[in-house]
Amino acid sequence: MSYVVKSSIIVFVVISATVQAAVAKPVGESAFAAKRIDGAELRMMGNVPVAILTGSPEEIGRQHAELLAKPGKAMVEFPKRFAEQFGVEAFWPFVTQAGNTLVSRAPQAHRQELAAIAAHSDITTDQLAVGNTLLELRRLGCSAIVVEPSRSETGAPIFGRNFDFPTLGDLDKYSMVIVYRPEGKHAFASVGFPGMIGVISGMNDAGLAAGTLDVEQSADGSRKFNPAGEPLAFVFRRIMEECTTVDEAEKLLRSVKPTTWMNLTVCDRDAGATFEITPDHIERRDAEEGIVRCTNHFRCARTSVGEECWRYDALDIREEAGRVDVRDVQTALDSANQGEMTLQTMVFEPRDLVLHLAIGKPPVSLNRMERIELAPLLKR
């Protein structure tokens, strides 16, 4: 077995295990401060930090560093703190090698962006590599629901999702929106964290929205982890930059080699679907009675192991009378919340380019959601 394969497997095991139990050291409450620099801005919209970055990969990387270096530094240091706390720092060279190997398979523009962040901050390339593959290798639980136009109060689709992850004592302080306006590509908004340039939740200027959900078991016989694959967080960013519809997202997904098991729920201006992703197969699940539900299990015949999930059942609003609005979607997401792990609850309205977002101390699923009009932010 090669050094790269060994290191990739070790980072998968070490990070997955430590994420489940680690408790991070507390940091200050004020992680963000409004700021303007050449070509970019960090503003507060209610309690939501929103960074707006524009230009070439190098320019976006520089702007990211200059606006978000301090909170970004805290974020990319998390994996090393995990390793030190649990006495596995001896594996850190393997962890770093695995992160760099995975990032080397990301698109060149994304690698240039990471290099620019490192060049304009005290964040190292190794830290960025591990930090940007940590969520790729995570073990977490999320919930998502798409309401198609036939069931929507507005006659347009509504896409909601909870992002559930152990806060480690302070991760909830770093939730933010980053608006990317890259040259020659779709502009998009990513709901994530500073220092992270891959996408776990987002929507682009064409009204295509996506959210990723982890999966622990598959019946298709595929490997749980393929170290030769393309990091999925970067694949999902490519979907935001290159695609306008669910069908286009499917075509892109089928063109890459995935690294691990994952669900991706996608919604465009007309409909939604969930893609069940393994290193060997891509399966598609469309709406049932105008509703797409997804949690952390595969449900297609090829991939499902027959798992039950109380959150999946909680999201079943097919029998509810009348049409569904944004508040109904948030209520359904609250019924599927996981307490102290539910640190982001969001609802996308793809036709209107609107994001409703609740962040803060978990669980946030019943918090007031900040309404963010993305259309003006996505314009160059």
C-alpha angles and dihedrals in degrees: 000000000000125000090246093052092046092048092048092052092047093050089049092053098039097047094041092053098043095046090062097059111018122118112202126218112261119256134193120294094234106072098154137045127185111256142164126209135165107304098353145064142196112207135170116236102189103309093334119102110219121191119194116202126182139182140025122356090261092049093047091048092050091048091048090052096047095046100036109022096116099049089034091057091054091050098050091047092063097088093052090050089052091053094047094046094052097042097247098115088119086073093055095102088056091047091051093046091050092049092050091047092053093046090050086067093054119101115283093244091057092048089051090052092052091048090053092051089054093046093054100041141038090256110114126225089242092055091048092048093052094039092052093050097041093087088043087061098036130126108216143133126239138166131215137181132184121198110200122215094263090065100032125105089218095046087240130094122272122201121192133177143172118219106210121189136141104269093211088217098298114025090109089068091066103053111126147146120250116196112204122197102181122183114264095001139086115284113234144176119233122198104210142089139300115273091028116105099172119090127247096158127011153124131220135213091267090061095253111145130186141179130186126222126190123239128202105189137038133181096203095089094241124143116266090229131024109192090191093062131100113263106259096219087063092044089055089050089053088055089056092047100041111026137072104179141037089251092054090049089053091051091052093047091053091052096061137065108243121217101215149350113300143150119224119191113200131186129184131182092288113025148356140226141175121233117208105210129197131159087261108033146028116208124186127214117191129195124298111213090343095309131104115196127186139171129151103308137082115240105178117106094248096049109026121104091190097258120168121219126192090205091056089053091047090057093056104114096150094112096048114117120245130010125313126245135187092273091053090052091051090049090052090049090050090054087057097044120131100213115233092015097059100092101150129039117178141171123199125203102197100190094051095036091232127150122197109196135182119189135159136079109002139287092047098160094109096036119116107274118228110233109225119189101213098182096082092041093053094053114100 
